[in-house]
Amino acid sequence: MLGAAELGEVRPPSSHLRSLSMRSPEERLEWSEILSNCISENEIEKQRNQVSVDTLQFLLFLYIQQLNRVSLRTSLIGEEWPSPRNRSQPPDPSEKSKCHHKNWNDYSHQAFVCDHLSDLLELLLDPEQLSASFHSTPSSSVSREAVVALSFLIEGTVSRAGRIYPLHELALWQPLHVDSGFSKISKTFSFYKLEAWLRAHLTGNPYGTSACFKSGKKLAWAHQVEGTTKRAKIACNTHVAPGVHRMVVMSQVCKQTLAKSSDTLVGAHVRIHRCSESFIYLLSPLRSVTIEKCRNSTFVLGPVETVLHLHSCDSVKVIAVCHRLTISSTTSCIFHVLTPVRPLILSGNQSVTFAPFHTHYPMLEDHMARTGLATVPNYWDNPMVICRDNSDSNVFQLLPPCDFYVFIIPFEMEGDTTEIPGGLPPAYQKALNQREENIQIWQKTVKEAHLTKDQRKQFQVLVENKFYEWLVNTGHRQQLDSLVPAAIGSKQAAG
């Protein structure tokens, strides 16, 4: 016998509206080609103005941004103010305490929806279904279109181990009509029956970050570095989760180089938390990436199909091809990106630097095709400041060409990509050419000096000492020291 549906919880809100109109990689590439054929910004804007999203989904998208709002009362007494109606009771306090940040805490997502469920449903009601005070009435009904829009936030199963369905498919399923309040005559749902059904069956997200940490498969990708507290944790749910819910969570990787190109990463949502003084290479096509509270680290990522988001990071370098980059509360971070959408600079950022994407690995172009990312258009140098802080009007800068160097990925892999996709902007390519000319002049000068054998040895020792000093002063020595031998290193990158 089929029982009542177990409804999954909200997915964390994204920082962009593209998530409201899902496109296949092929459609993304077609869209990029259309934009690349435009001859002016006005023509590009005309093309973009033809794109639309569902109005009800857009309203929900705006509403759930309140999940991360800052409340002084919340920080003092631990509850929202004013108190929402029908506030749900938290589960076991020990479960809540395991993950404090709202973006990582699936309980926060569930509690937010439960606490604001009436408001969410009222937001979707037709005007004639509202009272004079803009609230629902005992006779209010919810349209099918509204429940379809709500599927943007909620989905579920008939049994916990069963297939996942969008909310509207469950609500319209014949055996659940009585519970969901659906009327075959009016083709609408009773507001209060629908709300009661949702409230009774909403559960925590079994494929969220908290669940991944608690019950996911532990991965031994990170070394427990001698001399540091053994806190590195990496887990995934890719062995049990459906495609769009695949997740890899990585926390507290410190003082090491980690390199992976793995089926576990393909199409996964990657969450990276509190990593420091590390070099992390994730060379696979990724669904989304969130990097939070990391410092003094370099992240080299495979193409990110949707959003790459950084929050509360310090002195971090990110190298990636991504659909969209968003940053908030970062300090002294550098972004080498190729992106078809203008990067979003949210609140709290200081000393942000943007630079062109400057590396490649053999499978990069194949991975870009799998995620629907092309080399044009590329808006790496045209970020949009959404919330400019009053204290600093110059929140970002472009990397000066004289400080630009290409980045070499030190692992062997199979593939056809042999150069940076799309090439480099002329000013940066010119700076590289000039530097190459200087090296050739230096080599010619040394050759024409006609040094003796002993002088060449002394000169070599001098150069090596200066190079070693530079490695130490720039912090690159740690990166080299943490690399394993070449034969094993290539295996690690490919495993």
C-alpha positions as CSV (number, residue, x, y, z in Angstrom):
1,M,0.0,0.0,0.0
2,L,1.3,3.5,-0.9
3,G,1.5,5.8,2.1
4,A,1.6,9.5,2.5
5,A,4.4,11.3,0.7
6,E,7.5,12.2,2.6
7,L,8.4,15.7,1.4
8,G,12.0,16.7,1.1
9,E,13.2,20.1,2.2
10,V,14.2,23.2,0.4
11,R,17.4,23.5,-1.5
12,P,19.6,26.4,-0.3
13,P,18.8,29.6,-2.2
14,S,21.0,30.4,-5.1
15,S,22.3,33.9,-5.8
16,H,21.2,34.1,-9.4
17,L,18.0,33.9,-11.4
18,R,19.3,31.4,-13.9
19,S,18.3,28.6,-11.5
20,L,14.7,29.5,-12.2
21,S,15.0,28.5,-15.9
22,M,17.0,25.3,-16.1
23,R,18.8,24.7,-19.4
24,S,20.7,21.7,-20.7
25,P,24.4,22.0,-21.6
26,E,23.4,22.0,-25.3
27,E,21.0,24.9,-24.8
28,R,23.6,26.8,-22.8
29,L,26.1,26.4,-25.6
30,E,23.5,27.6,-28.2
31,W,22.8,30.6,-26.0
32,S,26.5,31.4,-25.8
33,E,26.7,31.2,-29.6
34,I,23.8,33.6,-30.0
35,L,25.4,36.1,-27.7
36,S,28.8,35.8,-29.3
37,N,27.3,36.7,-32.7
38,C,25.9,39.9,-31.4
39,I,27.9,42.9,-32.6
40,S,27.1,45.4,-29.8
41,E,26.0,45.5,-26.1
42,N,22.6,46.8,-27.1
43,E,22.1,43.7,-29.3
44,I,23.1,41.5,-26.4
45,E,20.7,43.2,-24.1
46,K,17.9,42.7,-26.7
47,Q,18.6,39.0,-26.6
48,R,18.6,38.9,-22.8
49,N,15.4,40.8,-22.6
50,Q,13.7,37.9,-24.5
51,V,14.5,35.6,-21.6
52,S,11.8,35.3,-18.9
53,V,11.1,33.3,-15.7
54,D,7.9,32.2,-14.0
55,T,6.5,35.1,-12.0
56,L,5.4,32.9,-9.0
57,Q,8.8,31.2,-8.9
58,F,10.5,34.6,-9.0
59,L,8.4,35.7,-6.0
60,L,9.4,32.6,-4.0
61,F,13.0,33.2,-5.0
62,L,12.9,36.8,-3.6
63,Y,11.1,35.6,-0.4
64,I,13.6,32.9,0.5
65,Q,16.4,35.4,0.5
66,Q,15.3,36.2,4.0
67,L,16.8,32.9,5.1
68,N,20.2,34.7,5.5
69,R,19.0,38.0,6.8
70,V,20.8,39.5,9.8
71,S,18.6,39.9,12.9
72,L,20.0,41.6,16.0
73,R,17.2,39.9,18.1
74,T,18.1,36.5,16.6
75,S,21.7,36.9,17.6
76,L,20.8,37.9,21.2
77,I,18.0,35.4,22.1
78,G,18.1,32.9,19.3
79,E,14.7,33.4,17.8
80,E,13.2,35.5,15.0
81,W,11.2,38.6,15.6
82,P,8.5,39.2,15.0
83,S,7.7,35.5,15.7
84,P,6.1,33.8,12.7
85,R,2.9,31.9,13.0
86,N,2.9,28.3,13.9
87,R,6.6,28.1,14.6
88,S,7.8,24.5,14.4
89,Q,9.7,22.9,17.2
90,P,13.3,22.1,16.6
91,P,14.5,18.5,16.5
92,D,17.1,17.1,18.9
93,P,19.3,20.1,19.9
94,S,22.4,18.0,19.3
95,E,21.4,17.8,15.7
96,K,21.0,21.5,15.4
97,S,24.3,22.3,17.0
98,K,26.4,20.2,14.5
99,C,26.1,22.9,11.8
100,H,25.7,26.5,12.8
101,H,25.8,28.4,9.5
102,K,22.4,28.6,7.8
103,N,23.8,27.8,4.3
104,W,25.1,24.5,5.7
105,N,22.4,23.7,8.2
106,D,19.6,21.8,6.7
107,Y,17.5,22.3,9.8
108,S,17.6,26.0,9.2
109,H,16.2,25.5,5.7
110,Q,13.4,23.2,7.0
111,A,12.6,25.5,9.9
112,F,12.4,28.5,7.7
113,V,9.9,26.9,5.3
114,C,7.8,25.5,8.2
115,D,7.8,28.9,10.0
116,H,6.9,30.8,6.9
117,L,4.7,28.3,5.1
118,S,1.5,30.3,5.4
119,D,3.2,33.4,4.1
120,L,4.7,31.4,1.2
121,L,1.3,30.0,0.2
122,E,-0.4,33.4,0.6
123,L,2.2,34.9,-1.7
124,L,1.0,32.5,-4.4
125,L,-2.7,33.2,-4.0
126,D,-4.6,35.1,-6.7
127,P,-5.7,38.5,-5.4
128,E,-9.4,37.5,-5.1
129,Q,-8.5,34.7,-2.7
130,L,-7.1,37.2,-0.2
131,S,-9.0,39.1,2.5
132,A,-8.9,42.8,2.9
133,S,-5.9,42.4,5.1
134,F,-4.1,40.4,2.4
135,H,-4.3,37.1,4.2
136,S,-6.0,33.8,3.3
137,T,-9.6,33.1,4.2
138,P,-11.3,29.7,5.1
139,S,-12.5,29.4,1.5
140,S,-9.1,30.3,-0.1
141,S,-7.9,28.0,-2.9
142,V,-4.5,27.6,-4.4
143,S,-4.1,27.2,-8.1
144,R,-2.3,24.3,-9.8
145,E,0.2,26.9,-11.2
146,A,1.0,28.0,-7.7
147,V,1.8,24.5,-6.6
148,V,3.9,23.9,-9.7
149,A,5.9,27.1,-8.7
150,L,6.2,25.7,-5.1
151,S,8.0,22.7,-6.7
152,F,10.9,25.1,-7.1
153,L,11.4,24.7,-3.3
154,I,9.9,21.4,-2.3
155,E,10.0,17.9,-3.7
156,G,9.5,14.5,-2.1
157,T,8.9,10.8,-2.4
158,V,6.0,8.3,-1.7
159,S,8.4,6.2,0.3
160,R,11.8,7.2,1.7
161,A,13.7,4.9,-0.6
162,G,11.6,5.8,-3.7
163,R,12.0,8.1,-6.6
164,I,11.9,11.8,-6.0
165,Y,9.1,13.8,-7.5
166,P,8.3,17.5,-7.8
167,L,5.7,18.7,-5.3
168,H,3.0,19.2,-7.8
169,E,3.2,15.7,-9.1
170,L,2.7,14.3,-5.6
171,A,-0.1,16.7,-4.8
172,L,-1.9,15.8,-8.0
173,W,-1.5,12.1,-7.5
174,Q,-4.9,10.5,-7.1
175,P,-4.4,8.6,-3.8
176,L,-3.3,11.9,-2.2
177,H,-6.1,14.2,-3.4
178,V,-7.9,14.0,0.0
179,D,-4.8,14.9,1.9
180,S,-3.5,17.6,-0.4
181,G,-7.0,19.2,-0.8
182,F,-7.2,18.9,-4.6
183,S,-10.6,19.3,-6.1
184,K,-11.2,17.7,-9.5
185,I,-14.1,20.1,-10.0
186,S,-12.4,23.4,-9.4
187,K,-8.9,22.1,-10.4
188,T,-7.5,23.9,-7.3
189,F,-6.3,23.0,-3.8
190,S,-7.9,24.0,-0.5
191,F,-5.4,26.4,1.1
192,Y,-5.8,25.0,4.6
193,K,-5.7,21.3,3.6
194,L,-2.6,21.9,1.4
195,E,-0.9,23.8,4.2
196,A,-1.7,21.1,6.8
197,W,-0.5,18.3,4.5
198,L,2.7,20.1,3.8
199,R,3.3,20.9,7.4
200,A,2.7,17.4,8.6
201,H,5.1,15.8,6.1
202,L,7.9,18.2,5.6
203,T,11.2,16.6,6.7
204,G,14.9,17.4,6.6
205,N,16.7,17.1,3.3
206,P,18.2,13.6,3.2
207,Y,20.7,14.8,0.6
208,G,21.7,18.0,2.2
209,T,25.1,19.1,3.7
210,S,24.3,18.0,7.3
211,A,23.1,14.6,6.1
212,C,26.2,14.2,3.9
213,F,28.5,14.9,6.9
214,K,26.5,12.6,9.2
215,S,25.8,9.6,7.1
216,G,27.6,10.1,3.8
217,K,30.5,8.0,2.6
218,K,33.8,9.2,4.1
219,L,36.6,9.8,1.6
220,A,40.3,9.5,2.4
221,W,41.4,12.2,0.0
222,A,43.1,14.4,2.5
223,H,46.2,13.5,4.5
224,Q,46.2,14.1,8.2
225,V,49.2,16.4,8.3
226,E,51.8,15.8,11.0
227,G,51.9,18.6,13.5
228,T,48.3,19.7,12.9
229,T,45.0,18.6,14.6
230,K,43.5,15.8,12.7
231,R,40.3,17.4,11.7
232,A,40.2,17.1,7.9
233,K,36.8,15.6,6.9
234,I,35.6,14.8,3.4
235,A,32.3,13.0,2.7
236,C,30.0,12.4,-0.3
237,N,26.5,11.1,-0.9
238,T,27.1,10.3,-4.6
239,H,26.6,6.6,-4.0
240,V,23.0,7.1,-2.9
241,A,21.8,10.5,-4.1
242,P,19.9,11.2,-7.4
243,G,21.8,13.2,-10.0
244,V,20.9,16.7,-9.1
245,H,21.5,16.0,-5.4
246,R,25.0,14.6,-5.6
247,M,27.2,16.3,-3.1
248,V,30.8,16.3,-1.9
249,V,31.6,18.1,1.4
250,M,35.2,19.1,2.4
251,S,36.1,20.6,5.7
252,Q,39.3,21.7,7.5
253,V,41.8,20.5,4.9
254,C,45.0,22.3,6.1
255,K,48.6,22.7,4.9
256,Q,48.5,20.3,2.0
257,T,47.9,19.8,-1.7
258,L,44.8,17.8,-2.7
259,A,44.2,16.9,-6.3
260,K,41.3,14.9,-7.7
261,S,39.6,14.2,-11.0
262,S,37.0,11.7,-10.1
263,D,33.6,10.3,-11.0
264,T,32.6,11.2,-7.5
265,L,33.0,14.9,-8.4
266,V,31.2,14.8,-11.7
267,G,28.0,16.8,-11.6
268,A,28.3,17.2,-7.8
269,H,27.5,20.2,-5.5
270,V,30.9,20.8,-3.8
271,R,30.9,22.5,-0.3
272,I,34.4,23.6,0.9
273,H,34.6,24.8,4.5
274,R,37.4,26.2,6.7
275,C,40.3,25.0,4.6
276,S,43.6,26.8,5.1
277,E,47.1,27.0,3.7
278,S,46.3,24.4,1.1
279,F,46.3,23.9,-2.7
280,I,43.1,22.1,-3.8
281,Y,42.6,20.9,-7.4
282,L,39.2,19.5,-8.3
283,L,39.6,18.8,-12.0
284,S,36.1,17.4,-12.9
285,P,32.9,19.0,-14.3
286,L,31.1,20.3,-11.2
287,R,27.4,21.3,-10.6
288,S,28.1,24.1,-8.1
289,V,30.8,25.1,-5.6
290,T,30.6,27.0,-2.3
291,I,33.8,28.0,-0.6
292,E,33.3,29.4,3.0
293,K,35.6,30.6,5.7
294,C,38.8,29.5,3.9
295,R,42.1,31.4,4.0
296,N,45.5,31.4,2.4
297,S,44.6,28.8,-0.1
298,T,44.4,28.2,-3.8
299,F,41.5,26.4,-5.5
300,V,41.8,25.2,-9.1
301,L,38.4,24.0,-10.2
302,G,36.9,22.1,-13.2
303,P,34.1,23.9,-15.0
304,V,31.2,24.9,-12.6
305,E,27.9,24.5,-14.4
306,T,25.8,26.9,-12.2
307,V,27.2,29.0,-9.4
308,L,30.6,29.4,-7.7
309,H,30.1,31.3,-4.5
310,L,32.7,32.5,-1.9
311,H,31.8,33.8,1.5
312,S,34.0,34.9,4.4
313,C,37.3,34.0,2.8
314,D,40.6,35.7,3.3
315,S,43.6,35.7,0.9
316,V,42.2,33.0,-1.3
317,K,42.9,32.5,-5.0
318,V,40.3,30.8,-7.2
319,I,40.9,29.6,-10.7
320,A,37.8,28.4,-12.6
321,V,35.5,28.5,-15.6
322,C,32.0,29.0,-14.2
323,H,28.5,30.1,-15.2
324,R,28.4,32.7,-12.5
325,L,30.7,33.9,-9.7
326,T,29.3,35.5,-6.6
327,I,31.4,36.7,-3.6
328,S,30.5,38.1,-0.2
329,S,32.5,39.2,2.9
330,T,35.9,38.3,1.3
331,T,39.2,40.0,1.9
332,S,42.3,40.1,-0.4
333,C,41.0,37.4,-2.8
334,I,42.0,36.9,-6.4
335,F,39.7,35.4,-9.0
336,H,41.1,34.1,-12.3
337,V,37.8,33.3,-14.1
338,L,36.1,32.7,-17.4
339,T,32.4,33.4,-17.1
340,P,29.6,34.3,-19.5
341,V,27.8,36.3,-16.8
342,R,29.0,39.3,-14.9
343,P,30.5,38.4,-11.5
344,L,28.4,39.6,-8.6
345,I,30.1,41.4,-5.7
346,L,27.8,41.3,-2.7
347,S,28.3,43.0,0.6
348,G,31.4,43.0,2.9
349,N,34.2,42.6,0.4
350,Q,37.6,44.3,0.5
351,S,40.5,44.3,-1.9
352,V,39.0,42.0,-4.5
353,T,41.1,41.4,-7.7
354,F,39.9,40.0,-11.0
355,A,42.1,38.5,-13.6
356,P,41.7,36.4,-16.8
357,F,41.5,32.6,-16.6
358,H,45.1,31.5,-17.1
359,T,45.5,27.7,-17.0
360,H,44.4,24.5,-18.7
361,Y,44.4,20.7,-18.2
362,P,44.0,18.0,-20.8
363,M,40.2,17.4,-20.2
364,L,39.2,21.0,-19.7
365,E,37.4,21.6,-23.0
366,D,35.6,18.3,-22.8
367,H,34.5,19.2,-19.3
368,M,33.4,22.7,-20.5
369,A,31.2,21.1,-23.2
370,R,29.6,18.8,-20.6
371,T,28.6,21.8,-18.4
372,G,27.5,24.0,-21.4
373,L,30.2,26.6,-20.9
374,A,31.9,28.3,-23.9
375,T,34.8,30.8,-24.2
376,V,32.5,33.7,-25.3
377,P,31.1,35.8,-24.0
378,N,33.5,36.3,-21.1
379,Y,32.8,39.0,-18.5
380,W,35.6,38.3,-16.1
381,D,36.6,42.0,-16.2
382,N,33.1,43.5,-15.8
383,P,31.8,42.6,-12.3
384,M,28.6,44.1,-10.9
385,V,28.7,45.6,-7.4
386,I,25.3,44.8,-5.9
387,C,25.9,46.2,-2.5
388,R,28.6,48.8,-2.3
389,D,29.9,49.5,1.1
390,N,29.9,53.1,2.1
391,S,33.4,52.8,3.6
392,D,35.1,51.8,0.3
393,S,34.0,52.7,-3.2
394,N,36.9,50.9,-4.9
395,V,36.0,47.4,-3.7
396,F,37.7,45.6,-6.7
397,Q,40.5,46.1,-9.2
398,L,41.7,44.3,-12.3
399,L,45.1,42.6,-12.0
400,P,47.8,44.7,-13.7
401,P,49.3,42.9,-16.7
402,C,52.8,43.4,-15.3
403,D,51.8,41.1,-12.4
404,F,50.3,38.4,-14.6
405,Y,51.7,34.9,-15.0
406,V,50.2,31.7,-16.4
407,F,49.4,28.9,-14.0
408,I,50.7,25.4,-14.6
409,I,48.7,22.5,-13.3
410,P,51.4,20.0,-12.2
411,F,49.6,16.7,-13.0
412,E,49.5,14.4,-16.0
413,M,46.1,13.5,-17.5
414,E,44.7,12.2,-20.7
415,G,42.9,14.7,-23.0
416,D,43.2,17.1,-25.9
417,T,43.3,20.5,-24.4
418,T,46.8,22.0,-24.8
419,E,46.2,25.7,-24.3
420,I,44.1,28.2,-22.4
421,P,40.6,28.1,-23.8
422,G,39.8,31.3,-25.6
423,G,43.4,32.6,-25.2
424,L,44.4,35.7,-23.2
425,P,43.4,39.3,-23.5
426,P,45.9,41.3,-25.6
427,A,47.4,43.3,-22.8
428,Y,48.1,40.2,-20.7
429,Q,49.5,38.3,-23.7
430,K,51.7,41.2,-24.5
431,A,53.1,41.2,-20.9
432,L,53.9,37.5,-21.2
433,N,55.6,38.0,-24.6
434,Q,57.7,40.8,-23.1
435,R,58.7,38.6,-20.2
436,E,59.7,35.8,-22.5
437,E,61.8,38.2,-24.5
438,N,63.6,39.3,-21.3
439,I,64.3,35.7,-20.4
440,Q,65.8,35.1,-23.9
441,I,68.0,38.2,-23.5
442,W,69.2,37.0,-20.1
443,Q,70.0,33.6,-21.4
444,K,71.9,35.2,-24.3
445,T,73.8,37.4,-21.9
446,V,74.9,34.5,-19.7
447,K,75.9,32.5,-22.8
448,E,78.0,35.3,-24.1
449,A,79.8,35.9,-20.8
450,H,82.0,32.8,-21.5
451,L,82.1,31.7,-17.9
452,T,84.6,29.1,-16.8
453,K,83.3,25.7,-15.4
454,D,83.8,26.8,-11.8
455,Q,82.1,30.2,-12.5
456,R,79.1,28.4,-14.0
457,K,78.8,26.2,-10.9
458,Q,79.0,29.3,-8.6
459,F,76.5,31.1,-10.8
460,Q,74.1,28.1,-10.7
461,V,74.4,27.9,-6.9
462,L,73.7,31.6,-6.7
463,V,70.6,31.3,-8.9
464,E,69.3,28.3,-7.0
465,N,69.7,30.1,-3.7
466,K,67.8,33.1,-4.9
467,F,65.1,30.9,-6.3
468,Y,64.8,29.0,-3.0
469,E,64.5,32.4,-1.2
470,W,61.8,33.4,-3.6
471,L,59.9,30.1,-3.0
472,V,60.0,30.6,0.8
473,N,59.0,34.3,0.7
474,T,56.1,33.7,-1.7
475,G,54.8,30.6,0.1
476,H,55.3,28.4,-3.0
477,R,57.7,26.1,-1.2
478,Q,54.8,24.5,0.7
479,Q,53.0,23.8,-2.6
480,L,56.1,22.1,-4.1
481,D,56.8,20.2,-0.9
482,S,53.3,18.8,-0.6
483,L,53.3,17.4,-4.1
484,V,53.8,13.7,-4.3
485,P,56.3,12.1,-6.8
486,A,55.2,12.4,-10.5
487,A,54.0,8.8,-11.0
488,I,51.8,8.9,-7.9
489,G,50.8,12.4,-8.5
490,S,49.3,11.7,-11.9
491,K,47.4,8.8,-10.3
492,Q,46.1,10.9,-7.6
493,A,44.8,13.6,-10.0
494,A,43.1,10.9,-12.1
495,G,41.7,8.8,-9.2
